[in-house]
């Protein structure tokens, strides 16, 4: 087992553990789950999960069908790579969030379980075709495309992202496309490439409040940088809806939540989602609090009062969760009422 910078590199996929380095099929080195293993992980302040954080088991005919299509067309999904708790519900409903440009990110955010590494310019030239074909097979009327950060590419992958959107629209003209993009290191020419590709919704996640941006996000990300990207996208193509997402439970105050909502609305963001941060592995940041369903309802009312077209808020809400229902004005069908017997 060779060493890279004195860290063992695992070459047998079945043997890879969270935080270990391994060699990808494309030949570059990555870290499983995005964050190196720590000798002493940060101690969790909370243990266990409240009853309202139970999610449907990832199994069933619909789940298997979506999984088969993703495997056949060599597609990565953020549902799997980010360990999304809603994967069972969404895949059984026949929808998935497709992750472009591979499953290895050049950044290492401390909340995210996507593998990290340097793909050294690798891209799959067949991906636009495969993505469009998969959307057709899934018979999707609404699809969310996201991607890893690709700081190794001169344009951050903007042209490839745009090519995938155009391929979908060419084969599936009636399908609405939401693009949850990287920040492209704030390069607005790259934002313009994606915004003008024929999409319907442009999303870039601010993730957390200003004070917690670092250490929560990678040092190359930034609170103001995300606001600039979102503001430019809306100014460049006003008819495109803009969207962002905030995780709660990382130690933010209610005043900071309100400030973040105000900042997003000030740059013209139309839709915001609020969800509970869940620690993907012991190497990631611990959860500081579990936000109750009632509190999520309160924060949703704050957002709507500020003029957002919709705020989808709830413990299991993620940025692309029930995205196609975001403008139904009913919290995308999320019910934040406690089930009987839950304190």
C-alpha positions as CSV (number, residue, x, y, z in Angstrom):
1,X,0.0,0.0,0.0
2,X,1.9,3.1,-1.2
3,X,2.1,6.3,0.8
4,X,1.5,9.9,-0.4
5,X,2.9,12.5,2.0
6,X,3.1,9.7,4.6
7,X,-0.6,9.0,4.5
8,X,-1.4,5.5,3.3
9,X,-3.3,5.2,0.1
10,X,-5.8,2.4,-0.2
11,X,-6.2,0.8,-3.6
12,X,-8.9,-1.8,-2.8
13,X,-12.3,0.1,-2.9
14,X,-14.0,-2.3,-0.5
15,X,-11.3,-1.5,2.1
16,X,-11.7,2.3,2.0
17,X,-12.8,3.8,5.3
18,X,-14.0,7.4,5.9
19,X,-11.1,9.8,6.0
20,X,-8.7,7.5,4.1
21,X,-7.0,8.3,0.8
22,X,-7.6,6.1,-2.2
23,X,-6.9,6.0,-5.9
24,X,-9.9,6.6,-8.1
25,X,-10.7,4.7,-11.3
26,X,-9.4,7.7,-13.2
27,X,-6.0,7.4,-11.5
28,X,-5.9,10.4,-9.1
29,X,-6.0,10.4,-5.3
30,X,-9.0,11.4,-3.2
31,X,-10.1,11.3,0.4
32,X,-13.2,9.3,1.3
33,X,-16.0,11.5,2.7
34,X,-14.0,14.7,2.1
35,X,-12.3,15.1,5.4
36,X,-9.2,13.4,6.7
37,X,-9.6,11.1,9.7
38,X,-8.8,12.8,13.0
39,X,-7.0,11.2,15.9
40,X,-9.5,12.9,18.2
41,X,-12.7,13.9,16.5
42,X,-14.6,16.9,17.9
43,X,-16.8,15.6,20.6
44,X,-20.5,15.7,19.9
45,X,-22.5,18.0,22.2
46,X,-25.7,16.1,21.4
47,X,-26.2,12.3,21.2
48,X,-28.8,10.4,19.3
49,X,-31.4,12.0,17.0
50,X,-34.9,13.3,17.9
51,X,-37.9,11.4,16.5
52,X,-38.7,14.0,13.9
53,X,-35.5,13.1,12.0
54,X,-36.6,9.7,10.9
55,X,-36.3,9.1,7.1
56,X,-37.7,6.5,4.8
57,X,-35.5,3.4,4.2
58,X,-33.6,3.5,0.9
59,X,-35.3,0.5,-0.7
60,X,-38.1,-0.4,-3.1
61,X,-38.8,-0.8,-6.8
62,X,-38.5,2.9,-7.6
63,X,-35.3,3.2,-5.7
64,X,-33.8,0.2,-7.6
65,X,-34.9,1.7,-11.0
66,X,-33.3,5.0,-10.4
67,X,-30.1,3.3,-9.1
68,X,-30.0,1.1,-12.2
69,X,-30.3,4.1,-14.6
70,X,-27.6,6.0,-12.7
71,X,-25.2,3.0,-12.8
72,X,-25.9,2.3,-16.5
73,X,-25.1,5.9,-17.5
74,X,-22.1,6.3,-15.1
75,X,-23.9,9.1,-13.3
76,X,-23.0,10.3,-9.8
77,X,-25.8,11.6,-7.6
78,X,-25.5,14.0,-4.7
79,X,-28.2,11.8,-3.0
80,X,-25.5,9.1,-2.6
81,X,-22.3,11.0,-2.4
82,X,-23.6,13.5,0.3
83,X,-25.4,10.8,2.2
84,X,-28.8,12.5,1.9
85,X,-31.4,11.3,4.4
86,X,-34.1,11.6,1.7
87,X,-32.7,9.3,-0.8
88,X,-35.3,6.6,-0.1
89,X,-38.3,9.0,-0.6
90,X,-36.9,10.8,-3.7
91,X,-35.6,7.7,-5.6
92,X,-38.9,5.8,-4.9
93,X,-40.7,8.8,-6.4
94,X,-38.5,8.4,-9.5
95,X,-36.3,11.5,-9.0
96,X,-32.7,12.1,-8.3
97,X,-30.3,15.0,-8.1
98,X,-27.6,14.4,-10.7
99,X,-24.0,15.4,-9.8
100,X,-21.9,16.5,-12.7
101,X,-18.2,16.3,-13.4
102,X,-17.5,13.2,-11.2
103,X,-17.8,12.4,-7.5
104,X,-14.6,14.1,-6.3
105,X,-14.6,17.7,-5.2
106,X,-11.5,20.0,-5.1
107,X,-12.7,21.5,-1.8
108,X,-13.0,20.1,1.7
109,X,-16.0,21.7,3.4
110,X,-16.3,20.4,7.0
111,X,-20.0,19.7,6.7
112,X,-19.9,17.8,3.4
113,X,-19.4,14.0,2.8
114,X,-18.4,14.3,-0.9
115,X,-14.9,12.9,-1.5
116,X,-12.2,15.5,-2.0
117,X,-9.1,15.5,-4.3
118,X,-7.6,16.9,-7.4
119,X,-9.1,15.4,-10.6
120,X,-6.4,17.1,-12.6
121,X,-8.7,18.2,-15.4
122,X,-10.5,14.9,-15.9
123,X,-14.0,15.1,-17.4
124,X,-16.3,12.5,-19.0
125,X,-17.0,13.8,-22.6
126,X,-20.1,11.6,-22.8
127,X,-21.7,13.0,-19.7
128,X,-24.0,15.6,-21.4
129,X,-25.4,12.8,-23.6
130,X,-25.7,10.4,-20.7
131,X,-27.4,12.9,-18.5
132,X,-30.0,13.9,-21.2
133,X,-30.7,10.2,-21.8
134,X,-31.2,9.5,-18.1
135,X,-33.6,12.4,-17.7
136,X,-35.6,11.0,-20.6
137,X,-35.6,7.5,-19.2
138,X,-36.7,8.8,-15.8
139,X,-39.4,10.9,-17.5
140,X,-38.6,13.9,-15.4
141,X,-40.5,17.1,-15.8
142,X,-38.1,18.8,-13.4
143,X,-34.5,17.9,-12.8
144,X,-31.8,19.3,-10.5
145,X,-28.3,19.3,-11.7
146,X,-25.5,20.0,-9.2
147,X,-21.8,19.4,-9.3
148,X,-18.6,19.1,-7.3
149,X,-16.3,22.2,-7.2
150,X,-13.7,21.8,-10.0
151,X,-11.1,24.4,-9.2
152,X,-8.7,22.4,-11.3
153,X,-10.5,23.5,-14.5
154,X,-9.8,27.0,-15.9
155,X,-13.6,27.8,-16.0
156,X,-14.5,25.8,-12.9
157,X,-16.4,23.4,-15.2
158,X,-18.9,26.1,-16.4
159,X,-18.8,25.1,-20.1
160,X,-19.3,21.4,-19.2
161,X,-22.2,22.3,-16.9
162,X,-23.8,24.4,-19.6
163,X,-23.4,21.6,-22.2
164,X,-25.3,19.2,-19.9
165,X,-28.1,21.7,-19.5
166,X,-28.3,22.3,-23.3
167,X,-28.3,18.5,-24.0
168,X,-31.2,18.1,-21.6
169,X,-33.2,20.9,-23.2
170,X,-32.5,19.6,-26.7
171,X,-33.9,16.1,-25.9
172,X,-36.5,17.1,-23.3
173,X,-37.7,20.5,-24.2
174,X,-40.5,20.5,-21.6
175,X,-38.2,19.5,-18.7
176,X,-37.4,22.3,-16.3
177,X,-33.8,22.4,-15.2
178,X,-32.5,23.7,-11.9
179,X,-28.7,24.2,-11.7
180,X,-27.2,24.1,-8.2
181,X,-23.7,25.3,-9.1
182,X,-20.3,25.9,-7.6
183,X,-19.3,29.5,-7.0
184,X,-16.7,29.4,-9.8
185,X,-14.4,31.2,-7.4
186,X,-16.5,34.3,-8.0
187,X,-15.6,34.5,-11.7
188,X,-18.7,36.1,-13.2
189,X,-17.9,35.2,-16.8
190,X,-18.3,31.6,-15.7
191,X,-21.5,32.3,-13.9
192,X,-22.8,33.9,-17.1
193,X,-21.9,30.8,-19.1
194,X,-24.3,28.7,-17.0
195,X,-27.0,31.3,-16.5
196,X,-27.3,31.7,-20.3
197,X,-27.5,28.0,-21.1
198,X,-31.3,27.6,-21.0
199,X,-31.8,26.8,-17.3
200,X,-34.9,27.7,-15.3
201,X,-33.5,28.0,-11.8
202,X,-30.0,29.1,-10.8
203,X,-29.0,28.1,-7.3
204,X,-25.8,28.6,-5.2
205,X,-25.8,27.7,-1.6
206,X,-24.6,30.1,1.1
207,X,-24.8,27.2,3.5
208,X,-24.4,29.0,6.8
209,X,-24.4,32.4,8.5
210,X,-21.6,34.9,7.9
211,X,-19.8,34.2,11.2
212,X,-19.6,30.5,10.7
213,X,-18.7,30.5,7.0
214,X,-15.2,29.5,8.1
215,X,-14.7,26.9,9.4
216,X,-17.9,25.4,8.0
217,X,-17.0,26.0,4.3
218,X,-13.7,25.6,2.5
219,X,-11.4,28.6,2.6
220,X,-11.9,29.2,-1.1
221,X,-15.7,29.7,-0.5
222,X,-17.0,32.9,0.9
223,X,-20.3,34.4,2.2
224,X,-19.9,37.6,0.2
225,X,-18.7,35.6,-2.8
226,X,-21.9,33.6,-2.9
227,X,-24.0,36.7,-2.6
228,X,-22.1,38.3,-5.5
229,X,-22.7,35.2,-7.6
230,X,-26.4,35.1,-6.8
231,X,-26.8,38.9,-7.4
232,X,-25.1,38.6,-10.8
233,X,-27.2,35.7,-11.9
234,X,-30.4,37.6,-11.3
235,X,-29.1,40.7,-12.9
236,X,-27.8,38.8,-16.0
237,X,-31.1,37.0,-16.6
238,X,-33.9,38.4,-14.5
239,X,-36.5,35.8,-15.6
240,X,-34.4,33.0,-14.1
241,X,-35.4,32.2,-10.5
242,X,-32.5,32.3,-8.1
243,X,-32.2,30.1,-5.0
244,X,-30.0,29.4,-2.0
245,X,-29.9,27.2,1.1
246,X,-29.0,27.4,4.7
247,X,-28.1,24.6,7.1
248,X,-29.2,25.2,10.7
249,X,-27.8,23.6,13.9
250,X,-24.1,24.6,13.5
251,X,-24.2,27.2,16.3
252,X,-25.9,30.1,14.6
253,X,-28.1,32.5,16.5
254,X,-31.6,33.5,15.5
255,X,-30.4,37.0,14.9
256,X,-27.8,35.6,12.4
257,X,-30.5,33.5,10.7
258,X,-32.5,36.7,10.2
259,X,-29.4,38.6,8.9
260,X,-28.7,35.8,6.4
261,X,-32.3,35.8,5.1
262,X,-32.1,39.6,4.7
263,X,-28.8,39.4,2.9
264,X,-30.1,36.8,0.4
265,X,-33.3,38.7,-0.3
266,X,-31.3,41.9,-0.8
267,X,-29.5,40.4,-3.8
268,X,-32.8,39.2,-5.3
269,X,-32.9,35.6,-4.3
270,X,-36.4,34.2,-4.9
271,X,-36.4,30.9,-3.1
272,X,-34.6,29.8,0.1
273,X,-34.5,26.4,1.8
274,X,-33.7,25.8,5.5
275,X,-32.8,22.3,6.8
276,X,-31.1,20.6,9.8
277,X,-27.4,20.0,9.6
278,X,-26.6,16.3,10.2
279,X,-23.0,15.2,10.9
280,X,-22.1,12.7,8.2
281,X,-19.1,11.2,10.0
282,X,-17.1,11.7,13.2
283,X,-14.5,13.6,11.2
284,X,-17.0,16.3,10.3
285,X,-18.3,19.2,12.4
286,X,-20.6,18.2,15.3
287,X,-24.2,19.2,15.5
288,X,-24.7,22.1,18.0
289,X,-28.5,21.9,18.3
290,X,-31.5,20.1,16.8
291,X,-33.9,22.7,15.4
292,X,-37.5,21.7,16.1
293,X,-40.2,21.5,13.4
294,X,-42.0,24.4,15.1
295,X,-38.9,26.6,14.9
296,X,-38.5,25.7,11.2
297,X,-42.1,27.0,10.7
298,X,-41.1,30.2,12.5
299,X,-38.1,30.8,10.3
300,X,-40.2,30.1,7.2
301,X,-42.6,32.8,8.2
302,X,-39.6,35.2,8.7
303,X,-38.5,34.4,5.1
304,X,-41.9,34.9,3.6
305,X,-42.3,38.2,5.4
306,X,-39.1,39.4,3.8
307,X,-40.5,38.8,0.3
308,X,-39.2,35.4,-0.8
309,X,-41.5,33.7,-3.3
310,X,-41.1,30.6,-1.1
311,X,-39.1,29.2,1.8
312,X,-39.1,25.4,2.1
313,X,-38.2,24.7,5.7
314,X,-38.0,21.5,7.8
315,X,-35.7,19.2,9.6
316,X,-35.0,16.9,6.5
317,X,-35.2,19.6,3.9
318,X,-32.2,19.9,1.6
319,X,-31.6,22.4,-1.2
320,X,-32.9,20.1,-3.9
321,X,-35.6,18.3,-1.8
322,X,-39.0,18.4,-3.6
323,X,-37.5,21.2,-5.7
324,X,-40.3,20.8,-8.4
325,X,-42.9,21.7,-5.7
326,X,-41.1,24.9,-4.4
327,X,-43.6,27.3,-6.0
328,X,-46.8,25.5,-4.7
329,X,-46.7,27.9,-1.8
330,X,-47.2,25.1,0.7
331,X,-43.7,24.5,2.0
332,X,-43.3,21.9,-0.8
333,X,-45.8,19.7,1.1
334,X,-43.5,19.4,4.2
335,X,-45.5,19.0,7.3
336,X,-43.8,20.3,10.4
337,X,-46.5,19.1,12.8
338,X,-45.2,16.7,15.4
339,X,-46.6,13.2,15.2
340,X,-48.7,12.0,18.1
341,X,-46.7,11.0,21.1
342,X,-43.5,13.0,20.2
343,X,-42.6,15.6,22.8
